[in-house]
Amino acid sequence: MKPNSLLLSLLFISQFVLSQKNSLTFADSLKTKSYKYLDEKIEEFETDSSKARVYLYVYLQKAKQEKNWNEIVNGYQNLMHAAPEKYRSRYADSIVLAAKKTGDNAIIGSSYLTKGIVYYSLKRHKQALDNYIIANNYISRTDNEYLTYKLKYHIALVKYYLGYYDEAISLLTQCVSHFKKNASQPYLNSLHSLGLCYNRQGNYGHVTEINTLGLQECKNLGIQKLEVYFIHSEGINEYYKKDYASSIKKIQSSIEDLKHKKDFGNESVGYFYIGKDYWAFGKFEMAIPYFKKVDYLFNTKGYIRPDLREMYELLINYYKTKDNPKLQLYYIDQLLKADRVLNETFKYLVGKINKEYQTQELLLEKEKIQLLLNKKNSNYSVLIVFTSFLFLSFLFLTFRYYRNRKLYKKNYDELMQKSNIAEENKPRHRSEKPAILDINPDTVALILKQLEKFEKEKKFLEKDMNLSKLSTAFNSNPRYLSNIIRHYRDKVFTEYINDLRIDFVIELLQIDKKARLFTNKALADEAGFSSTQLFVNVFKAKTGMPTAFFIEHIKKEKLF
């Protein structure tokens, strides 16, 4: 090495050592600063991680040295928000551990809520809900209204994802009303989510009103960073209003911002609806790249939800018409994979998923295509395989049809037998049950009497009936009402309401000849269900048969 080069190297090393020493000295001097000062600096350098890092580090180290568990929680929260996505769940674990040391129900509940939110942002919905439930156990013991409504908001997001739109709307309406007075950003988030729920219910005009209000409120409150979500929401809404060109324009204008925010969930949904817009125009080649982006995010992030699976059905049929069995096979595999993920997450919503391509049919179709690809050079072999496939399909479908008919008939006979003796054996809910120790017996008696009146007057047929509304009508505590229903009716609230509605439909079909001509949609509306699919699923789960089978046999038995 030349002397000049050696000199430069030594100079560089000495400068590096000096800078590290200065850095440590600077960090030590910051420990004398207040938490408020450090917090302000962290916020100031929010977009510059290199400058924020030292303040984040000092904040946590200062709290640990002082054994200040409240501030240790805040320190880990600061680090979590600044950390890359893959490390956030680790910091969330540390937040929970530190929060438990405080012994404060509000802080512990908030830590579990934070952990749930992290999982939800990663679209790990089962873990998110588990943590929300734990959070509720702690938060319900406090009088912290902010945390109470923050939890309601995130529970509403889970209900939206599950398809319980009425229940989500009820919670979000409460959140909008509360946060409007107390917290600007949660207010706007609640307003945006409320619009998404109304979109899924088909109330597109109301969605536009909410998105217009949201954009105006973003300006009024100076929170422009949330405008993208209302624009994105309206773009999706315009797809349903068949204004495809405007839908494409709005969603495309929001995509880059969503990518910058690393919101891959809304990014994926945006790609899906742009693809659907082009598909509606008949521009399939322009739609497919967007569908492929949705598929890419499914592969890399694991994100899928029930409405997005339609993309795979479109691609399977498209490549079938293009005589491209390789891509057809790939998208069948992807659809099967998506259904497995959804079925695991939505164990009680499997019926929503099995649409045009049921699992068994997909597996048979996959086998057929695989055989055709393996033996494509032999026309004779292909013919044999295809004929065998058709024959086996016919045998399978015939067997399944008669097996299901036999099972449905057994379930029907049992149901009718129970129905015939129901009046003679009405359950005496209270007398057969021990008292609830933590609820005043007079309160229990009053609520049971109100429930009997509620059932007799068929108030459960109201579409927007939920625990909050019913407890208000009874002038009762929702927790008391829920516990009494669980104890004396042996059901959670949703199951209790759904069972009453199904019993009503069964009785209606038995006594009303005209009702037997109703569609499932008409029956769902009559019974107060929020959607036809929910009614169909609940009816089959309770009776063990589809509505069509039940009506068919009722007609056979009734001679008038």
C-alpha positions in Angstrom: 0.0 0.0 0.0 1.3 3.4 -0.9 2.1 5.8 2.0 -0.7 8.2 0.9 -3.2 5.4 0.8 -2.2 4.2 4.2 -2.5 7.7 5.6 -6.0 8.1 4.1 -7.1 4.7 5.6 -5.8 5.6 9.0 -7.6 9.0 8.8 -10.8 7.3 7.8 -10.6 4.8 10.7 -9.9 7.5 13.2 -12.8 9.6 11.9 -15.1 6.5 12.1 -14.1 5.8 15.7 -14.5 9.4 16.6 -18.0 9.5 15.0 -19.1 6.4 17.0 -17.7 7.9 20.2 -19.6 11.1 19.5 -22.7 9.2 18.7 -22.6 7.4 22.0 -21.8 10.6 23.9 -24.8 12.2 22.1 -27.0 9.3 23.0 -25.9 9.5 26.7 -26.7 13.2 26.8 -30.2 12.6 25.5 -31.0 10.4 28.5 -31.3 13.5 30.6 -34.1 14.8 28.3 -37.8 14.3 29.0 -39.9 11.6 27.4 -42.0 14.4 25.8 -38.9 15.8 24.2 -37.8 12.4 22.8 -41.3 11.7 21.6 -41.4 15.0 19.7 -38.0 14.2 18.1 -39.2 10.8 17.1 -42.3 12.4 15.4 -40.1 15.1 13.8 -37.9 12.5 12.1 -40.8 10.1 11.3 -39.7 10.0 7.6 -36.0 9.8 8.3 -35.3 6.5 10.1 -31.5 7.1 10.4 -32.1 10.2 12.5 -35.1 8.8 14.4 -33.2 5.6 15.4 -31.1 7.2 18.1 -34.1 8.8 19.7 -36.0 5.6 19.6 -33.1 3.7 21.2 -32.6 6.3 23.9 -36.3 6.5 24.8 -36.4 2.7 25.4 -33.1 2.5 27.2 -34.0 5.5 29.5 -37.3 3.8 30.4 -35.5 0.5 31.1 -32.9 2.1 33.3 -35.7 3.8 35.3 -37.8 0.6 35.3 -40.7 2.7 34.1 -42.9 0.1 32.7 -45.5 2.5 31.3 -42.7 4.2 29.3 -41.2 0.9 28.3 -44.5 0.1 26.7 -44.4 3.4 24.8 -40.8 2.8 23.8 -41.6 -0.6 22.2 -44.7 0.9 20.5 -42.5 3.6 19.0 -40.0 1.0 17.7 -42.8 -1.2 16.4 -44.3 1.7 14.3 -40.8 2.4 12.9 -39.8 -1.2 12.3 -40.1 -3.2 9.0 -43.4 -5.1 8.7 -41.8 -8.5 9.4 -40.5 -7.4 12.9 -43.7 -5.8 14.2 -45.2 -8.9 15.7 -42.0 -9.3 17.8 -42.3 -5.8 19.2 -46.0 -6.4 19.8 -45.0 -9.4 22.0 -42.6 -7.2 23.9 -45.3 -4.5 24.4 -47.6 -7.2 26.0 -44.9 -8.4 28.3 -44.1 -4.9 29.5 -47.7 -3.9 29.8 -48.4 -6.9 32.2 -45.7 -5.5 34.5 -47.8 -2.3 35.0 -50.8 -4.2 36.4 -53.0 -1.6 34.7 -56.0 -3.1 32.9 -56.2 -0.3 30.4 -52.5 -0.6 29.4 -52.7 -4.4 29.2 -55.9 -4.3 27.2 -54.4 -1.7 24.9 -51.3 -3.8 24.4 -53.3 -6.8 23.3 -55.4 -4.6 21.1 -52.2 -3.3 19.5 -51.0 -6.9 19.0 -54.3 -7.7 17.3 -54.0 -4.7 15.0 -50.5 -5.8 14.0 -51.9 -9.3 13.1 -54.8 -7.7 11.2 -52.5 -5.5 9.2 -50.7 -8.7 8.2 -54.1 -10.2 7.3 -53.7 -12.9 10.0 -57.3 -12.6 11.0 -57.6 -15.5 13.4 -54.7 -14.3 15.5 -56.1 -10.8 15.3 -59.5 -11.8 16.7 -57.9 -13.9 19.4 -56.0 -10.8 20.7 -59.1 -8.6 20.4 -61.0 -11.0 22.6 -58.2 -10.9 25.2 -58.1 -7.1 25.0 -61.8 -6.9 25.6 -61.4 -8.9 28.9 -59.1 -6.2 30.2 -60.7 -3.0 28.6 -64.2 -4.0 29.8 -62.9 -3.6 33.4 -62.0 0.0 32.7 -63.9 3.2 32.0 -61.6 4.1 29.1 -64.0 5.2 26.4 -61.3 5.7 23.8 -60.1 2.1 24.1 -63.6 0.8 24.2 -64.5 2.4 20.9 -61.1 1.6 19.4 -61.8 -2.1 20.1 -65.3 -1.8 18.7 -63.9 -0.4 15.5 -61.4 -3.3 15.1 -64.1 -5.9 15.9 -66.2 -4.2 13.3 -63.4 -4.8 10.7 -63.4 -8.5 11.5 -67.2 -8.6 11.2 -67.0 -6.9 7.8 -64.4 -9.4 6.7 -66.6 -12.2 7.8 -69.6 -10.8 6.0 -71.6 -9.7 9.1 -72.4 -6.3 7.6 -75.3 -5.4 9.7 -73.4 -6.0 12.9 -70.3 -4.2 11.5 -72.5 -1.2 10.5 -74.0 -1.0 14.0 -70.5 -0.9 15.6 -69.1 1.5 13.1 -72.0 3.9 13.4 -71.3 4.1 17.2 -67.6 4.7 16.4 -68.3 7.5 13.9 -70.5 9.2 16.5 -68.0 8.9 19.3 -64.8 9.7 17.4 -66.3 12.7 15.6 -66.2 14.5 18.9 -63.0 13.0 20.3 -60.5 11.8 17.7 -60.2 12.9 14.1 -58.2 10.1 12.5 -60.3 7.2 14.1 -63.4 9.2 13.0 -62.3 9.2 9.4 -61.2 5.5 9.6 -64.6 4.6 10.9 -66.4 6.6 8.3 -64.4 4.9 5.5 -65.1 1.4 6.9 -68.8 2.3 7.2 -68.8 3.1 3.5 -67.2 -0.3 2.7 -70.0 -2.1 4.6 -72.8 -0.2 2.8 -71.1 -1.1 -0.5 -71.2 -4.8 0.3 -74.9 -4.4 1.1 -75.6 -2.7 -2.3 -76.4 0.8 -1.0 -74.2 2.5 -3.5 -75.8 5.9 -3.3 -75.2 6.1 0.4 -71.5 5.0 -0.1 -71.0 7.9 -2.5 -72.4 10.3 0.2 -70.1 8.9 2.8 -67.0 9.1 0.5 -67.9 12.7 -0.4 -68.2 13.6 3.3 -65.0 11.8 4.1 -63.0 13.7 1.5 -64.4 17.0 2.8 -63.7 16.0 6.4 -60.1 15.1 5.4 -59.6 18.7 4.2 -61.4 20.2 7.2 -59.4 18.3 9.7 -56.1 18.6 7.8 -55.6 14.9 7.4 -55.0 14.6 3.7 -53.1 11.3 4.0 -56.5 9.5 4.4 -58.0 11.0 1.2 -56.6 8.0 -0.8 -58.9 5.6 1.1 -62.1 7.5 0.2 -61.0 7.8 -3.4 -60.2 4.1 -3.5 -63.5 3.2 -1.9 -65.4 5.4 -4.4 -63.5 3.8 -7.3 -64.8 0.3 -6.2 -68.3 1.7 -5.6 -68.3 3.1 -9.2 -67.6 -0.4 -10.5 -70.9 -1.5 -9.0 -72.6 1.6 -10.4 -71.3 0.5 -13.8 -69.2 3.6 -14.3 -66.2 1.5 -15.3 -64.0 4.3 -16.8 -64.3 6.5 -13.7 -63.7 3.4 -11.5 -60.4 2.6 -13.3 -59.3 6.2 -13.0 -60.0 6.6 -9.3 -58.5 3.3 -8.3 -55.4 3.7 -10.4 -54.8 7.2 -8.8 -54.8 5.6 -5.4 -52.6 2.6 -6.0 -49.1 4.2 -5.7 -50.1 5.8 -2.4 -51.3 2.5 -1.1 -48.1 0.8 -2.2 -46.1 3.5 -0.4 -48.2 2.9 2.8 -47.5 -0.9 2.3 -51.2 -1.5 2.4 -51.1 -4.6 0.3 -54.7 -5.6 1.2 -56.3 -2.5 -0.4 -53.7 -2.6 -3.1 -54.8 -6.2 -4.0 -58.5 -5.2 -3.9 -57.7 -2.2 -6.2 -56.1 -4.4 -8.8 -59.0 -6.8 -8.6 -61.6 -4.2 -9.3 -59.5 -2.6 -12.1 -59.4 -6.0 -13.7 -63.2 -6.4 -13.2 -63.7 -3.0 -14.9 -61.7 -4.0 -17.9 -63.5 -7.4 -17.9 -66.8 -5.6 -18.0 -65.6 -3.7 -21.0 -64.7 -7.0 -22.7 -61.0 -6.0 -22.6 -59.8 -9.3 -21.2 -56.2 -8.9 -22.2 -56.0 -5.6 -20.3 -57.7 -7.2 -17.2 -55.5 -10.2 -16.9 -52.3 -8.3 -15.8 -54.2 -6.8 -12.9 -55.6 -10.2 -11.9 -52.0 -11.5 -12.0 -51.0 -8.8 -9.5 -53.7 -10.0 -7.1 -52.4 -13.6 -7.6 -48.9 -12.3 -6.9 -49.9 -10.7 -3.6 -51.7 -13.9 -2.7 -48.6 -15.9 -3.3 -46.2 -13.4 -1.5 -48.4 -12.0 1.2 -51.1 -14.7 1.6 -53.8 -12.2 1.2 -57.2 -13.4 -0.1 -60.8 -12.7 0.7 -64.1 -14.2 -0.6 -64.9 -11.7 -3.3 -61.3 -11.9 -4.8 -61.6 -15.6 -5.5 -64.0 -14.8 -8.4 -60.8 -13.7 -10.3 -59.6 -17.3 -10.4 -63.0 -18.5 -11.7 -62.8 -15.9 -14.5 -59.2 -16.9 -15.4 -60.0 -20.6 -15.4 -62.9 -20.1 -17.8 -60.9 -17.7 -19.9 -58.0 -20.1 -20.4 -60.4 -22.9 -21.0 -61.8 -21.0 -24.0 -58.2 -20.2 -25.1 -57.4 -24.0 -25.0 -54.5 -23.3 -22.6 -54.7 -26.3 -20.2 -51.4 -25.4 -18.4 -52.7 -22.0 -17.2 -56.1 -23.4 -16.6 -54.5 -26.0 -14.3 -52.4 -23.4 -12.6 -55.4 -21.2 -11.7 -57.4 -24.2 -10.6 -54.6 -25.0 -8.2 -54.6 -21.4 -7.0 -58.4 -21.5 -6.5 -58.1 -24.7 -4.5 -55.3 -23.0 -2.4 -57.4 -19.9 -1.9 -60.4 -22.0 -0.8 -58.3 -23.9 1.7 -57.1 -20.6 3.2 -60.6 -19.2 3.3 -62.1 -22.4 4.7 -59.5 -22.5 7.5 -60.2 -18.9 8.4 -64.0 -19.0 7.9 -65.0 -22.4 9.2 -68.7 -21.4 9.5 -68.7 -19.5 6.2 -67.7 -22.4 3.9 -71.1 -22.1 2.1 -70.1 -18.7 0.9 -67.1 -20.0 -0.8 -68.4 -23.1 -2.7 -69.9 -21.4 -5.7 -69.4 -22.4 -9.3 -66.4 -24.5 -8.6 -66.9 -26.8 -5.7 -63.9 -28.5 -4.2 -64.7 -32.0 -5.4 -65.5 -30.8 -9.0 -62.2 -28.9 -9.0 -60.2 -31.9 -8.1 -61.9 -34.0 -10.8 -61.3 -31.3 -13.3 -57.7 -31.1 -12.3 -57.3 -34.8 -12.7 -58.8 -34.7 -16.2 -56.5 -31.9 -17.4 -53.5 -33.6 -15.9 -54.3 -36.8 -17.8 -54.9 -34.9 -21.0 -51.6 -33.1 -20.7 -49.7 -36.3 -19.9 -51.2 -38.2 -22.9 -51.7 -35.4 -25.4 -49.9 -37.3 -28.1 -52.3 -40.1 -28.1 -55.8 -39.3 -29.3 -57.1 -42.7 -28.4 -55.8 -42.4 -24.8 -57.3 -39.0 -24.5 -60.7 -40.3 -25.6 -60.5 -43.2 -23.1 -59.5 -40.9 -20.3 -62.2 -38.4 -21.2 -64.9 -41.1 -21.4 -63.8 -42.6 -18.1 -63.9 -39.1 -16.5 -67.4 -38.5 -17.7 -68.5 -41.9 -16.5 -66.9 -41.5 -13.1 -68.3 -38.0 -12.8 -71.8 -39.3 -13.6 -71.4 -42.1 -11.0 -70.1 -39.7 -8.4 -72.7 -37.1 -8.9 -75.5 -39.7 -8.9 -74.2 -41.3 -5.7 -73.9 -37.9 -4.1 -77.4 -36.9 -5.2 -79.1 -40.0 -3.7 -76.9 -39.9 -0.6 -77.8 -36.3 0.1 -81.5 -37.0 -0.6 -81.5 -39.8 1.8 -79.7 -37.7 4.5 -82.1 -34.8 3.8 -85.1 -37.0 4.2 -83.9 -38.3 7.5 -83.3 -34.8 8.7 -86.7 -33.7 7.4 -88.5 -36.5 9.2 -86.7 -35.7 12.5 -87.5 -32.0 12.1 -91.2 -32.6 11.5 -91.4 -35.0 14.4 -89.9 -32.4 16.7 -92.1 -29.7 15.2 -95.3 -31.8 15.9 -94.5 -32.2 19.6 -93.0 -28.8 20.2 -96.0 -27.2 21.8 -96.4 -30.0 24.3 -92.7 -29.9 25.3 -91.9 -26.2 25.3 -88.6 -25.8 27.2 -88.9 -24.2 30.6 -85.7 -22.3 30.2 -85.4 -21.0 33.7 -86.8 -23.6 35.9 -84.3 -26.2 34.6 -81.3 -24.0 35.0 -79.4 -22.9 38.1 -79.4 -19.2 38.8 -76.6 -16.9 37.5 -74.7 -16.0 40.5 -73.4 -12.6 39.4 -76.8 -11.2 38.2 -79.6 -10.1 40.4 -82.5 -12.7 40.2 -85.0 -9.9 39.7 -83.0 -8.7 36.8 -82.9 -12.2 35.3 -86.6 -12.7 35.8 -87.4 -9.3 34.1 -85.1 -10.0 31.1 -86.5 -13.6 30.7 -90.0 -12.1 30.7 -88.9 -9.5 28.1 -87.3 -12.2 26.0 -90.6 -14.2 26.0 -92.5 -11.1 24.9 -89.8 -10.4 22.2 -90.2 -14.0 20.9 -94.0 -13.9 21.0 -94.2 -10.6 19.2 -91.6 -11.8 16.7 -89.4 -8.7 17.1 -86.5 -10.8 16.0 -87.7 -10.4 12.4 -86.3 -6.8 12.3 -83.3 -6.7 9.9 -81.0 -4.6 12.0 -81.6 -6.5 15.3 -78.4 -6.9 17.3 -77.4 -7.2 20.9 -76.8 -3.5 21.4 -80.2 -2.6 20.1 -82.1 -5.3 22.0 -80.3 -4.5 25.3 -81.3 -0.8 24.8 -84.9 -1.8 24.2 -84.8 -3.9 27.4 -83.1 -1.0 29.3 -80.4 -3.6 30.2 -76.7 -4.1 30.1 -75.5 -5.9 26.9 -73.3 -8.2 28.9 -76.2 -9.2 31.2 -78.5 -9.9 28.3 -75.8 -11.9 26.5 -75.0 -14.0 29.6 -78.7 -14.7 30.3 -79.4 -15.8 26.7 -76.3 -18.0 26.8 -77.3 -19.5 30.1 -81.1 -19.9 29.6 -81.2 -20.4 25.9 -77.9 -22.3 25.5 -76.9 -20.1 22.6 -74.8 -17.1 21.8 -76.8 -14.0 20.7 -76.3 -14.4 17.0 -77.3 -18.1 17.1 -80.3 -17.3 19.3 -81.6 -14.7 16.8 -80.9 -16.9 13.7 -82.6 -19.9 15.3 -85.7 -17.9 16.0 -85.8 -16.7 12.4 -85.3 -20.2 11.0 -88.1 -21.5 13.3 -90.3 -18.7 11.9 -89.6 -19.7 8.3 -90.3 -23.4 9.0 -93.6 -22.5 10.6 -94.4 -20.1 7.8 -93.8 -22.7 5.1 -96.0 -25.2 6.9 -99.0 -23.0 7.2 -98.8 -20.6 4.3 -99.2 -22.0 0.8 -98.1 -18.8 -0.9 -94.9 -18.7 1.1 -93.8 -22.0 -0.5 -93.6 -20.1 -3.8 -91.1 -17.5 -2.3 -87.5 -17.4 -3.5 -84.7 -17.7 -1.0 -84.3 -13.9 -1.2 -87.9 -13.3 -0.3 -87.7 -15.8 2.6 -84.5 -14.1 3.8 -86.2 -10.7 3.7 -89.3 -12.1 5.4 -87.2 -13.5 8.3 -85.0 -10.4 8.7 -81.7 -11.9 7.4 -79.1 -9.3 6.1 -78.3 -11.4 3.0 -79.7 -14.4 1.1 -76.5 -16.4 1.4 -76.5 -16.0 5.2 -80.1 -17.3 5.3 -79.3 -20.2 3.0 -76.3 -21.2 5.1 -78.1 -20.9 8.5 -81.2 -22.8 7.3 -79.1 -25.7 6.1 -76.9 -25.7 9.2 -80.0 -25.8 11.5 -82.2 -28.2 9.5 -79.6 -30.3 7.7 -81.2 -29.7 4.3 -81.6 -26.9 1.7 -84.7 -24.8 1.6 -85.7 -26.3 -1.8 -85.8 -29.8 -0.3 -87.8 -28.7 2.7 -90.4 -26.9 0.5 -90.6 -29.8 -1.9 -91.6 -32.2 0.9 -93.9 -29.8 2.6 -95.8 -29.5 -0.7 -96.0 -33.3 -1.0 -97.5 -33.6 2.5 -99.9 -30.7 2.2 -102.9 -31.5 0.0 -104.2 -27.9 -0.2 
